[in-house]
Amino acid sequence: MEAPTPAKLPNPLPRPPNELARLEEAWRLPTGLRWLTVVNNSHIGILYIGAALLFFLLAGLLAVLMRIQLAVPGNTLIGHELYNQLFTMHGTMMMFLFAVPVVEAMGILLLPNMLGARDLPFPRLSAYAFWAYFIGGLVFFTSLFAGLAPRSGWFMYPPLSSSAYSPGINADFWLLGIGFIEISAIAGAIEIIVGILKTRSPGMSLDKLPIFAWAMLIFAFMIVFAFPAVIVATLLLELERAFGWPFFIAEKGGDPLLWQHLFWFFGHPEVYIIFLPAAGMVSMIVPTMAGVPLIGYRLVVLAILGTGFLSFGLWVHHMFTTGLPSLSLGFFSAASMAVAIPSGIQVFAWIATFASGRRIQWTTPTYFVLGFLFIFTLGGLTGVMVAMMPFDWQAHDTYFVVAHLHYVLIGGMVFPLFAAFYYWAPTVSVRPLSEKLGRWCFWFLFAGVNLTFFPMHVTGLLGMPRRVYTYIPGLGWEIPNLISSLSTGLIFTGILIFLVDLCLNFRPFRENAGNVWNAGTIEWLPASTYQTRSIPIVRSREPVWDQPGLAEDVANGRYYLPGTVTGGRETLITSPVDAEPQYVLTLPGNDAKPLIAAAFTAAFFMLLTVKFYAIAVICGVIALLTVIAWMWDCDPSWDGPPAAIGGGLQVPINVGGQMGHAWWATVVLVLVTGTAFTCLLFSYLFLWLSKPGIWNASPLPELSWAFTTAVVYLAAWAALHYAGRTLARGGSAHPFLFTFAAVLVSTAAASEAYGHWQAGVRPHATAYGASVFALASFQIFLALTLTVLIVFSVARYVAGRTTESRRASFDTTALLFRATAVQGLVALALIHGFPRALPS
Amino acid sequence: MSTRITRTALGLSAGFLIWAAHFTLIYALTAVTCSRGYIGVGTLRTSLFAATVVALILTFAVLPRALKPRSGRTLSFLGETGALVAGLAMIGILWNAVPVLFLPVCR
């Protein structure tokens, strides 16, 4: 799209007198206690970052306690029981409650502004995700004070984490607590994908997408494909602990390695999930500080895509010592080296950008970026070392790995994060943070991190294992440990300085300080609660640099949608590749339902953990009803004229179908459930590979059961199809056909489970039974979910909220329905066909 | 699903999708052979080699379409980046297969 000249800007001056006032009114921040009902990304983003920082501090304090205990050999400050809880909670909180949430929160806060949108496409979903995470995380932390914190390490390997060796509910806190926090992360990922692809400024085609947005897009897709693996693993372990389904118990045909595969298939992409947004942030900061565009934009996009894909091929490098065949390990060793290439590309792009800058701004963000380059590169080098299988054989489970992981995570994420705080604070605060305090903070952190973690390479090579609560003298471990422990004081001081800086200078939720660094991207345009006054047309990657007068014209309302068409909150939906305007999306305002639903969801999971089943179910039902009440208002109709957004463009309001945001979200959700299903298929096949005797000895229902179930699935599909036809024609049979489809799909799912049961298969008897019933239960769960969705959709139809032209609730449910039916048929083919097809 | 974005995404990531398929295949084949022995070690080595050659050819075949001259900056960008992806994927596929030359298969 050609950027318009001043005479041809979409909307002329003067603007109508009350246009701005109406816009401000629609986006007004609630006051008093009603502040809890905010859904706007700017406010949720800041709350989210604040919560993540709180968990960072709490988990950091746990680490300080551990380091005090390890400062001298034979220390008796903390016994092994507590110590096991400390290192488990430190790792779990840092990885699940800080690292992923904080980068997700930066996306929630920055992306709409950076893309030219007024908000994310599902504001209440982000509010729900935040509150569920915050409440659940706090309750999870408090398990420490009751002595109930999980204590089997942050990756919770069975058999240690199984009921035999971890009786009590500590492990269940982890499984149920972290399980739903992961669901929170997936909700955020759906939001980010749809937001980046559908809500950009006109003209912001994919080749002009800010690198941070590219990074967040791939980050979100990585979450979609990685998190279901750990959710499945979590569910399987909980089923084993609660009901005795022996997925990981070798004597009954299970295999502890199944957990390791599932966990690390998530766990390795997880660290790149944490790193990519940080690299994206650095790619925004460096060009501004250097005063020139990023060198090698296409190569950096390649690097981001490369990291996203290649990181899924590395997971077995966490399992080098498990006795897998050398060649298999060799593949992973090779891939682990190959993944250094994309990281290297980005590092060289940043160095080149700095080198080509005419006048570099030596600011706190710059210092933190340089610190990141140094520390992360060191971590990357030790990463290539441990990628070598023979070396890792020696270093596995020693402090060498602890040193490596802290170098890459602190260097690769925490330093860019601090750079980002100092860099973007002026977009959300009345004042920027203090340069002087920032430098002090940087130097304390830089010195502290290096002095704390570098000695751990030495202790690791001297043989000190991970997770030991003390050690004997005389092994040469004393001095490095003492240095590490004392140096945590430097890190502590650095963080304290940062907190002081925040208290003195960070003033959010009012005006912002403006484009203090003279940056080129549009999150630096003048903005308020409604983001920018009008939605700009962008012509390049640095519109503020390349389009003179852009800030002023946007603030005067010269670009698209300078007010509100419907009187409420809106944003502009554009096409995913070229960002051409498609329609105006109305957005919800302040709402208490996400908070209420989140509180009751958290209560449901936590009460299940402490085994108050009845109250848990009641809370779950309340959560569900609250969500239904919230969804009741979705897909609203608009009976007025199309929106005139400026420049002669008239676009519809709230389009459904395959262009609609609800459809896109459901597509992503289907990818999530499909990945979870694939993980269950993998579990079945892996256990077959590992314990064939159990498979050969297990009963199989008659083939007629499989055929019957398949026919019922197909009948359900047909009923769905005709339900869709009758909806389109306005026929009255729609509710009956749709309900009948729900009955059929539930019958099919139940029939599969019953078929196995009557053949004598029992889920608690063998791992074969467990994996068959895991697949069947997953389908039953989906069928029940579909039933709830269908009843909801039929209710909307009866109430006149779903019509032949307003059918998002039908279309999205139908998509999930078809995916479930396909999964059901695939599962049937595997379970009934595979054992019969095997050569005996 | 809007087909243009799907085609764009597939075109951009074609190289890596081939890499992923190759990786899954060589890993699964090795794991099943070493556990079950349905095929011999020699056949396994040959299959791994063949899979690698096929994957390299397929990735190479992405290039002409990706580098076809297109109108507009966006389409050129997407094509060129798709070609870069195919290039990196080729390096990844080759590098992943190198252990077959050096390592004992099932020990």
Chai-1 contact restraints between the chains, C-beta under 6 A:
chainA,res_idxA,chainB,res_idxB,connection_type,confidence,min_distance_angstrom,max_distance_angstrom,comment,restraint_id
A,S205,B,T74,contact,1.0,0.0,6.0,A-B,restraint_1
A,D207,B,R73,contact,1.0,0.0,6.0,A-B,restraint_2
A,D207,B,T74,contact,1.0,0.0,6.0,A-B,restraint_3
A,D207,B,F77,contact,1.0,0.0,6.0,A-B,restraint_4
A,R298,B,T81,contact,1.0,0.0,6.0,A-B,restraint_5
A,V301,B,T81,contact,1.0,0.0,6.0,A-B,restraint_6
A,L302,B,L84,contact,1.0,0.0,6.0,A-B,restraint_7
A,L305,B,V85,contact,1.0,0.0,6.0,A-B,restraint_8
A,G306,B,L88,contact,1.0,0.0,6.0,A-B,restraint_9
A,F309,B,F16,contact,1.0,0.0,6.0,A-B,restraint_10
A,G313,B,F23,contact,1.0,0.0,6.0,A-B,restraint_11
A,P325,B,C34,contact,1.0,0.0,6.0,A-B,restraint_12
A,P325,B,C106,contact,1.0,0.0,6.0,A-B,restraint_13
A,S326,B,L103,contact,1.0,0.0,6.0,A-B,restraint_14
A,S326,B,P104,contact,1.0,0.0,6.0,A-B,restraint_15
A,S326,B,R107,contact,1.0,0.0,6.0,A-B,restraint_16
A,L327,B,T30,contact,1.0,0.0,6.0,A-B,restraint_17
A,L327,B,P99,contact,1.0,0.0,6.0,A-B,restraint_18
A,L327,B,L103,contact,1.0,0.0,6.0,A-B,restraint_19
A,L327,B,V105,contact,1.0,0.0,6.0,A-B,restraint_20
A,S328,B,T30,contact,1.0,0.0,6.0,A-B,restraint_21
A,G330,B,P99,contact,1.0,0.0,6.0,A-B,restraint_22
A,G330,B,L103,contact,1.0,0.0,6.0,A-B,restraint_23
A,F331,B,Y27,contact,1.0,0.0,6.0,A-B,restraint_24
A,F331,B,N96,contact,1.0,0.0,6.0,A-B,restraint_25
A,A334,B,W95,contact,1.0,0.0,6.0,A-B,restraint_26
A,A334,B,N96,contact,1.0,0.0,6.0,A-B,restraint_27
A,A334,B,P99,contact,1.0,0.0,6.0,A-B,restraint_28
A,A335,B,N96,contact,1.0,0.0,6.0,A-B,restraint_29
A,A338,B,G92,contact,1.0,0.0,6.0,A-B,restraint_30
A,A338,B,W95,contact,1.0,0.0,6.0,A-B,restraint_31
A,P576,B,I5,contact,1.0,0.0,6.0,A-B,restraint_32
A,V577,B,R4,contact,1.0,0.0,6.0,A-B,restraint_33
A,V577,B,T8,contact,1.0,0.0,6.0,A-B,restraint_34
A,V667,B,M1,contact,1.0,0.0,6.0,A-B,restraint_35
A,L689,B,S35,contact,1.0,0.0,6.0,A-B,restraint_36
